[in-house]
Amino acid sequence: MKYPFLTLDDQTEIVHSEMLPYGKVQVYIEKPDEKDCFHNASCYIPGYEWKDINGFTKEEIARYQEIIESTAHLILDFSKKGGFENAAGF
């Protein structure tokens, strides 16, 4: 299951999985691109292990890394509770 987390001003979507085995969470990033359709990448936290990077520059990944690091505590908590909506009690 994937849970929406954040939409950036350039329409980049950040979603996350439920808590996976061994306490990992997949953070998935997808950005629309007129030429290639979508750029995407996955980052597994904790540990910040990047996989399947398609279309993003090193600078973009560094920016996303900063965003994920600054919000990892929220993502990890939300992954245990069924996403933001369930964690927030809406």
KEFIKOL-286184 format. One record per residue (C-alpha): residue in three letters; x, y, z. Coordinates in steps of 0.02 Angstrom, whole numbers. Layout:
REM residues N
<atom><code>ALA</code><c1>X</c1><c2>Y</c2><c3>Z</c3></atom>
...
This chain:
REM residues 90
<atom><code>MET</code><c1>0</c1><c2>0</c2><c3>0</c3></atom>
<atom><code>LYS</code><c1>62</c1><c2>175</c2><c3>-41</c3></atom>
<atom><code>TYR</code><c1>12</c1><c2>329</c2><c3>58</c3></atom>
<atom><code>PRO</code><c1>22</c1><c2>508</c2><c3>-8</c3></atom>
<atom><code>PHE</code><c1>141</c1><c2>617</c2><c3>91</c3></atom>
<atom><code>LEU</code><c1>192</c1><c2>777</c2><c3>1</c3></atom>
<atom><code>THR</code><c1>171</c1><c2>869</c2><c3>-164</c3></atom>
<atom><code>LEU</code><c1>309</c1><c2>993</c2><c3>-205</c3></atom>
<atom><code>ASP</code><c1>286</c1><c2>1156</c2><c3>-300</c3></atom>
<atom><code>ASP</code><c1>352</c1><c2>1076</c2><c3>-461</c3></atom>
<atom><code>GLN</code><c1>218</c1><c2>939</c2><c3>-452</c3></atom>
<atom><code>THR</code><c1>339</c1><c2>809</c2><c3>-383</c3></atom>
<atom><code>GLU</code><c1>240</c1><c2>682</c2><c3>-281</c3></atom>
<atom><code>ILE</code><c1>314</c1><c2>595</c2><c3>-129</c3></atom>
<atom><code>VAL</code><c1>224</c1><c2>442</c2><c3>-64</c3></atom>
<atom><code>HIS</code><c1>276</c1><c2>306</c2><c3>58</c3></atom>
<atom><code>SER</code><c1>239</c1><c2>125</c2><c3>94</c3></atom>
<atom><code>GLU</code><c1>178</c1><c2>44</c2><c3>253</c3></atom>
<atom><code>MET</code><c1>314</c1><c2>-18</c2><c3>370</c3></atom>
<atom><code>LEU</code><c1>407</c1><c2>-157</c2><c3>279</c3></atom>
<atom><code>PRO</code><c1>503</c1><c2>-302</c2><c3>358</c3></atom>
<atom><code>TYR</code><c1>655</c1><c2>-253</c2><c3>460</c3></atom>
<atom><code>GLY</code><c1>583</c1><c2>-81</c2><c3>496</c3></atom>
<atom><code>LYS</code><c1>609</c1><c2>-9</c2><c3>321</c3></atom>
<atom><code>VAL</code><c1>492</c1><c2>109</c2><c3>228</c3></atom>
<atom><code>GLN</code><c1>497</c1><c2>140</c2><c3>40</c3></atom>
<atom><code>VAL</code><c1>484</c1><c2>323</c2><c3>-6</c3></atom>
<atom><code>TYR</code><c1>435</c1><c2>341</c2><c3>-189</c3></atom>
<atom><code>ILE</code><c1>463</c1><c2>501</c2><c3>-286</c3></atom>
<atom><code>GLU</code><c1>381</c1><c2>538</c2><c3>-453</c3></atom>
<atom><code>LYS</code><c1>389</c1><c2>696</c2><c3>-558</c3></atom>
<atom><code>PRO</code><c1>296</c1><c2>727</c2><c3>-722</c3></atom>
<atom><code>ASP</code><c1>405</c1><c2>766</c2><c3>-872</c3></atom>
<atom><code>GLU</code><c1>337</c1><c2>819</c2><c3>-1042</c3></atom>
<atom><code>LYS</code><c1>470</c1><c2>723</c2><c3>-1139</c3></atom>
<atom><code>ASP</code><c1>489</c1><c2>563</c2><c3>-1037</c3></atom>
<atom><code>CYS</code><c1>317</c1><c2>556</c2><c3>-953</c3></atom>
<atom><code>PHE</code><c1>383</c1><c2>533</c2><c3>-775</c3></atom>
<atom><code>HIS</code><c1>547</c1><c2>532</c2><c3>-680</c3></atom>
<atom><code>ASN</code><c1>547</c1><c2>420</c2><c3>-527</c3></atom>
<atom><code>ALA</code><c1>655</c1><c2>349</c2><c3>-389</c3></atom>
<atom><code>SER</code><c1>639</c1><c2>251</c2><c3>-227</c3></atom>
<atom><code>CYS</code><c1>728</c1><c2>284</c2><c3>-63</c3></atom>
<atom><code>TYR</code><c1>721</c1><c2>160</c2><c3>81</c3></atom>
<atom><code>ILE</code><c1>727</c1><c2>232</c2><c3>256</c3></atom>
<atom><code>PRO</code><c1>806</c1><c2>224</c2><c3>379</c3></atom>
<atom><code>GLY</code><c1>973</c1><c2>212</c2><c3>292</c3></atom>
<atom><code>TYR</code><c1>930</c1><c2>319</c2><c3>139</c3></atom>
<atom><code>GLU</code><c1>964</c1><c2>181</c2><c3>13</c3></atom>
<atom><code>TRP</code><c1>917</c1><c2>244</c2><c3>-161</c3></atom>
<atom><code>LYS</code><c1>858</c1><c2>123</c2><c3>-296</c3></atom>
<atom><code>ASP</code><c1>782</c1><c2>130</c2><c3>-469</c3></atom>
<atom><code>ILE</code><c1>827</c1><c2>311</c2><c3>-508</c3></atom>
<atom><code>ASN</code><c1>756</c1><c2>358</c2><c3>-678</c3></atom>
<atom><code>GLY</code><c1>773</c1><c2>531</c2><c3>-754</c3></atom>
<atom><code>PHE</code><c1>828</c1><c2>630</c2><c3>-599</c3></atom>
<atom><code>THR</code><c1>994</c1><c2>722</c2><c3>-590</c3></atom>
<atom><code>LYS</code><c1>1114</c1><c2>701</c2><c3>-444</c3></atom>
<atom><code>GLU</code><c1>1065</c1><c2>876</c2><c3>-387</c3></atom>
<atom><code>GLU</code><c1>880</c1><c2>830</c2><c3>-386</c3></atom>
<atom><code>ILE</code><c1>915</c1><c2>672</c2><c3>-286</c3></atom>
<atom><code>ALA</code><c1>1017</c1><c2>775</c2><c3>-162</c3></atom>
<atom><code>ARG</code><c1>869</c1><c2>893</c2><c3>-141</c3></atom>
<atom><code>TYR</code><c1>749</c1><c2>748</c2><c3>-114</c3></atom>
<atom><code>GLN</code><c1>871</c1><c2>671</c2><c3>9</c3></atom>
<atom><code>GLU</code><c1>865</c1><c2>831</c2><c3>113</c3></atom>
<atom><code>ILE</code><c1>675</c1><c2>831</c2><c3>110</c3></atom>
<atom><code>ILE</code><c1>665</c1><c2>648</c2><c3>160</c3></atom>
<atom><code>GLU</code><c1>795</c1><c2>668</c2><c3>298</c3></atom>
<atom><code>SER</code><c1>702</c1><c2>816</c2><c3>372</c3></atom>
<atom><code>THR</code><c1>535</c1><c2>723</c2><c3>373</c3></atom>
<atom><code>ALA</code><c1>591</c1><c2>542</c2><c3>400</c3></atom>
<atom><code>HIS</code><c1>525</c1><c2>539</c2><c3>578</c3></atom>
<atom><code>LEU</code><c1>351</c1><c2>583</c2><c3>513</c3></atom>
<atom><code>ILE</code><c1>359</c1><c2>459</c2><c3>369</c3></atom>
<atom><code>LEU</code><c1>412</c1><c2>318</c2><c3>485</c3></atom>
<atom><code>ASP</code><c1>272</c1><c2>360</c2><c3>608</c3></atom>
<atom><code>PHE</code><c1>140</c1><c2>376</c2><c3>472</c3></atom>
<atom><code>SER</code><c1>194</c1><c2>210</c2><c3>394</c3></atom>
<atom><code>LYS</code><c1>147</c1><c2>121</c2><c3>556</c3></atom>
<atom><code>LYS</code><c1>-24</c1><c2>207</c2><c3>565</c3></atom>
<atom><code>GLY</code><c1>-88</c1><c2>189</c2><c3>387</c3></atom>
<atom><code>GLY</code><c1>-32</c1><c2>356</c2><c3>316</c3></atom>
<atom><code>PHE</code><c1>-58</c1><c2>537</c2><c3>364</c3></atom>
<atom><code>GLU</code><c1>-248</c1><c2>532</c2><c3>362</c3></atom>
<atom><code>ASN</code><c1>-255</c1><c2>389</c2><c3>488</c3></atom>
<atom><code>ALA</code><c1>-116</c1><c2>461</c2><c3>595</c3></atom>
<atom><code>ALA</code><c1>-200</c1><c2>632</c2><c3>600</c3></atom>
<atom><code>GLY</code><c1>-368</c1><c2>559</c2><c3>648</c3></atom>
<atom><code>PHE</code><c1>-465</c1><c2>632</c2><c3>500</c3></atom>
